[in-house]
Amino acid sequence: MGTVRKALGLLDILAHPDSRYGLTEMARLSGFDKATTRRLLLELKADGFVEQDEGTRAYLLGPALLMLGRAREERFPFFKIAQPTVRALAESSGETSHVSEYVSGAMASICAQESDKSNRVIVQVGERLPLHATASGLAYLAASMDAFVDAALRKPLPQFSANTITDPDALWTILSNARSRGYVECDQLRADGVFSVGAAIVSPKGAPIGAVAVALPSMRADAEKIAEIGALTAAAATEISTRLFGKTGGTQRIRKI
């Protein structure tokens, strides 16, 4: 593993919402020895990517990352454009809604709006969502080129719940249905008791750039409500695409047999 990837791995650990780790814990979680972990953290600290609490000595993400995030947002204002639609979707559906983008083989949530119901699904911003076991990931795959999908489904597909589907042919059936319907349904594929609906956000040429999804307790996921949420989610994806690019996104992918 190269030095850059090791350093990024440490930043990924620190990105967890509850992260308050010292050197020993960082070394354990990363799998690196203490000397390597300390050297990388010192280099990241020197450049402002990591800072250290003077009292607890715990490491935290530094201000340099905020500057990079702001620079990216100025060039591609995904969060700013998606957030109002996510809030409106949460209000109209009555359930937790979120938008994610593709990052290094998974989806990463960039903004979320929780339902105001006491029994609701919580999605953390920055949470990584596996492609094969979430509505966001499956919606992204459904809008992707066949070669990309085939490559993604050849990789190991972890089992997250009793309902997780790891058979590529079965997943292709889900993707085919999603392409015809305009959204994907995900029944407890990642977590027991959670049903989700997702639709891809696509460019004018039809390339997926992310996904919008609604997550709710499966006990509330009757057929009528899911159909309603599916239509709302697909409309939200189209709205975000239009606001990003000034025109409606491209057509759905059709698998060539």
C-alpha positions in Angstrom: 0.0 0.0 0.0 1.4 3.4 -1.0 2.0 6.3 1.3 -0.8 8.4 -0.1 -3.3 5.6 0.3 -2.2 5.0 3.9 -2.6 8.7 4.7 -6.1 8.7 3.1 -7.0 5.6 5.2 -6.2 7.6 8.3 -8.3 10.5 7.2 -11.2 8.0 6.4 -11.0 6.8 10.0 -11.1 10.4 11.4 -14.1 11.1 9.2 -16.3 8.9 11.3 -18.7 11.2 13.3 -17.7 9.7 16.7 -14.0 9.6 16.0 -11.8 10.8 19.0 -8.8 8.5 18.6 -5.3 8.7 20.0 -2.2 7.3 18.4 -2.6 3.7 19.7 -6.2 3.5 18.6 -5.4 5.0 15.2 -2.7 2.4 14.7 -5.0 -0.4 15.7 -7.8 0.7 13.4 -5.6 1.3 10.4 -3.5 -1.8 10.8 -0.3 0.1 10.6 2.5 0.0 13.2 2.7 2.9 15.6 5.8 4.4 14.0 4.2 4.6 10.6 0.9 5.9 12.0 2.7 8.6 13.9 4.8 9.7 10.9 1.8 9.9 8.7 -0.2 11.8 11.3 2.6 14.3 11.8 2.9 15.0 8.1 -0.9 15.4 7.8 -0.9 17.7 10.8 1.9 19.8 9.4 -0.2 20.5 6.3 -3.4 21.2 8.2 -5.2 18.0 7.3 -5.2 16.8 10.8 -5.1 18.6 14.2 -4.7 17.3 17.7 -6.6 18.1 20.8 -4.1 19.5 23.3 -6.0 18.1 26.3 -7.0 14.5 25.2 -4.3 14.2 22.4 -7.0 12.8 20.2 -6.6 13.4 16.5 -9.2 15.3 14.5 -9.8 16.4 10.9 -8.1 19.7 10.2 -9.1 22.9 8.4 -7.3 22.1 5.2 -9.9 19.6 4.3 -12.6 22.2 4.7 -10.8 24.4 2.3 -10.6 21.6 -0.2 -14.3 20.8 0.3 -15.2 24.5 -0.3 -13.1 24.6 -3.5 -14.8 21.4 -4.8 -18.2 22.8 -4.0 -17.5 26.0 -5.8 -16.5 24.0 -8.9 -19.3 21.5 -8.7 -22.0 22.7 -6.2 -23.7 19.4 -5.8 -24.6 19.8 -2.1 -25.9 23.3 -2.4 -28.1 22.4 -5.4 -29.3 19.1 -3.9 -30.1 20.2 -0.4 -33.4 22.0 -1.0 -34.7 19.1 -3.1 -33.8 16.6 -0.3 -35.6 18.7 2.3 -38.7 18.9 0.1 -38.6 15.2 -0.6 -38.4 14.4 3.1 -41.4 16.7 3.7 -43.5 15.2 0.8 -42.6 11.6 1.5 -42.6 11.9 5.3 -39.5 9.9 5.4 -35.7 10.3 5.7 -34.2 11.5 2.4 -30.6 11.8 1.2 -28.4 12.3 -1.8 -25.1 10.5 -2.4 -22.3 10.5 -5.0 -20.0 7.8 -6.3 -16.7 7.7 -4.5 -14.1 4.9 -4.8 -16.4 1.9 -5.4 -19.3 3.0 -3.2 -21.8 5.8 -2.7 -21.1 8.5 -0.1 -24.0 10.5 1.4 -23.4 14.2 0.9 -26.6 15.6 2.4 -29.6 14.1 4.3 -32.8 15.2 5.9 -34.3 13.1 8.6 -38.0 12.3 8.9 -39.7 14.1 11.8 -41.3 10.8 12.9 -40.1 9.2 16.1 -39.5 5.9 14.3 -37.3 6.8 11.4 -34.1 5.8 9.6 -31.0 7.8 10.2 -28.4 8.4 7.4 -25.1 10.0 8.4 -23.5 12.5 6.0 -20.3 10.9 4.7 -21.7 7.3 5.3 -20.5 4.8 2.7 -23.3 2.9 1.0 -22.4 -0.3 -0.9 -23.5 -0.5 -4.5 -25.1 -3.9 -4.4 -27.1 -3.5 -1.1 -28.5 0.0 -1.0 -31.1 1.9 -3.1 -28.6 4.6 -3.8 -26.0 2.1 -5.1 -28.4 0.1 -7.1 -29.9 3.2 -8.6 -26.4 4.3 -9.6 -25.7 0.9 -11.2 -29.0 0.9 -13.0 -28.0 4.2 -14.8 -24.5 3.0 -15.5 -23.0 1.4 -18.6 -23.2 -2.4 -18.7 -19.4 -2.8 -18.6 -19.3 -0.8 -15.4 -22.0 -2.8 -13.8 -20.5 -6.2 -14.8 -17.1 -5.1 -13.3 -18.8 -4.0 -10.1 -20.7 -7.2 -9.7 -17.6 -9.3 -10.3 -16.1 -7.9 -7.1 -16.7 -9.5 -3.7 -20.3 -8.7 -2.6 -20.5 -8.7 1.2 -23.5 -10.1 3.0 -25.0 -7.4 5.3 -28.3 -8.9 6.2 -30.4 -12.0 5.6 -31.9 -10.2 2.5 -28.6 -9.1 0.9 -28.4 -10.3 -2.7 -25.0 -11.4 -3.8 -25.9 -13.3 -7.0 -25.0 -11.1 -10.0 -27.9 -12.5 -12.1 -30.4 -11.7 -9.4 -29.0 -8.2 -9.1 -29.2 -7.7 -12.8 -33.0 -8.5 -12.5 -33.3 -5.7 -10.0 -31.4 -3.3 -12.2 -33.5 -4.2 -15.2 -36.7 -3.5 -13.3 -35.3 -0.2 -12.1 -34.4 0.8 -15.6 -38.0 0.2 -16.7 -39.6 1.8 -13.6 -37.3 4.8 -13.2 -36.4 3.9 -9.6 -35.2 1.0 -7.5 -36.7 -0.7 -4.5 -34.4 -2.1 -1.8 -36.1 -4.3 0.8 -33.8 -4.8 3.8 -30.8 -5.6 1.6 -28.3 -3.8 4.0 -30.1 -3.6 7.3 -33.0 -5.5 8.8 -36.1 -3.4 9.1 -35.1 -0.7 6.5 -36.8 -0.3 3.1 -35.4 2.3 0.7 -36.2 3.7 -2.7 -33.6 5.3 -5.0 -33.3 7.0 -8.3 -30.1 8.0 -10.2 -29.1 11.7 -10.9 -27.8 11.7 -14.4 -26.1 14.1 -16.7 -27.6 15.2 -20.0 -25.7 12.4 -21.7 -27.1 9.9 -19.3 -24.0 9.3 -17.2 -24.9 8.9 -13.5 -23.3 11.4 -11.1 -25.2 10.3 -7.9 -28.5 9.2 -6.5 -31.3 10.4 -4.4 -33.0 8.0 -2.0 -35.7 7.7 0.6 -35.3 5.3 3.6 -38.1 4.2 5.9 -38.9 1.5 8.4 -40.1 -1.6 6.5 -43.2 -1.8 8.6 -44.5 1.4 6.8 -43.5 0.1 3.3 -46.8 -1.0 1.9 -47.2 -1.2 -1.9 -49.2 2.0 -2.2 -46.7 4.1 -0.2 -43.7 2.7 -2.1 -45.2 3.5 -5.4 -45.9 7.1 -4.2 -42.4 7.4 -2.8 -40.9 6.0 -6.0 -42.6 8.6 -8.1 -41.5 11.4 -5.7 -37.9 10.1 -5.7 -37.7 9.8 -9.5 -39.1 13.4 -9.8 -36.5 14.6 -7.2 -33.7 13.0 -9.2 -34.9 14.8 -12.4 -35.2 18.1 -10.5 -31.6 17.9 -9.2 -30.3 16.9 -12.7 -32.2 19.9 -14.2 -30.8 22.3 -11.6 -27.3 21.0 -12.1 -27.2 21.0 -15.9 -30.0 23.2 -17.0 -31.8 20.4 -18.8 -33.3 17.0 -17.9 -30.8 14.2 -17.6 -30.3 11.6 -20.3 -32.1 8.4 -20.9 -32.0 5.2 -18.9 -29.4 2.5 -19.8 -30.6 -0.6 -21.7 -28.7 -3.8 -21.2 -27.6 -5.4 -24.4 -28.1 -9.2 -24.2 
